[in-house]
Amino acid sequence: MSGDLESLNGVGSTTASKLRASGYTTIEAIAVTPPRELMEKTNIGFNTILKIQEAARQMIATDFKTAQEFYEKRQTMKKCTTGSKKLDEILGGGIETQALTEFIGEYGSGKTQICLMLSVTAQLPYEKGGLEGNVAFIDTEGTFMPERVYQIAQANGLDPQTVANNIFVARAYNSSHQCLLIDRLFTMVPENNIKLIIVDSMISHFRGEYVGRENLSERQQKLNQYLHKLVRLSEAYNVAVVVTNQVQANPTAFFGDPNRPAGGNIMAHACTHRVFLRKGSKGTRIARVIDSPCLPEVPARFLISEKGVEDIDQDDDE
């Protein structure tokens, strides 16, 4: 539900203009945004903000609900195919809306390739595993390649120009710019029928700019703030959110894989489903869900090809 802001008690044309100018164009966005943030960005008094938010929350019913009501809301959730049945299977059918899915891996493990594939498949009809919507892609590492989108679209029998026109790409040059672009999504998502948000990668700029233990707390607070904004977007607008994450080596690990996800507990707590990617034999990739409230921790092997992400003919264990 995205009614006019003027339908809220206490919101006249002037207040509505201030809210829209600050990027809060829907009742959902107002209901889920922290009140202090609304006050700082709109210059509306704190008590007025609290009254407006109370009215917004009453309109979209954000109070206690029964488990049955939550179950019914979950039935409105959609799933987007990755192109690989094996990968979709371990994800419970594909990338979920109303959730934040994180792909973790070292360089070359396939994170960006999955994101590019999802940028195409999200536009497909529901019956073909799509979300019937457009895509917002925040590129923080300069790895978004439109030529690859064209290649994937053509290989899957789609018009590449139409597909490319439905992907809104922004290159984030630093962490502040990245945060600004995420704020912009609260306006973009409802106005442009965005059904999939991708941030590739979420943590790159934060790791590069907040160096040293003395800056760790500030970095984690900022990262936490914007991860939760993405979570709020996914729930308010029933969209899928995918973020990629880098790995960091643990020099004290003598046994097993020394690589672990960057971002610490902040990333772990914010993400609904966490998927670890690694290279397999013969050019394959292996995905394993490492944390999820409902998905099993089983591996899936897939191939990155001209068509994007697809299953392999033989899935022999390594």
Secondary structure, DSSP 4 states (H G I P E B T S, - for coil): ----GGGSTT--HHHHHHHHHTT--SHHHHHHS-HHHHHHHH---HHHHHHHHHHHHHHHT-S---HHHHHHHHTT--EE--S-HHHHHHTTSSEESSEEEEEE-STTSSHHHHHHHHHHHTTS-GGGT--SSEEEEEESSS---HHHHHHHHHHTT--HHHHHHTEEEEE--SHHHHHHHHHHHHHHHHHTTEEEEEEE-SSHHHHHHS-SGGGHHHHHHHHHHHHHHHHHHHHHHT-EEEEEE-EEE-TT--SS--EEETTHHHHHHH-SEEEEEEE-GGGEEEEEEEE-SS----EEEEEEETTEEE--S-----
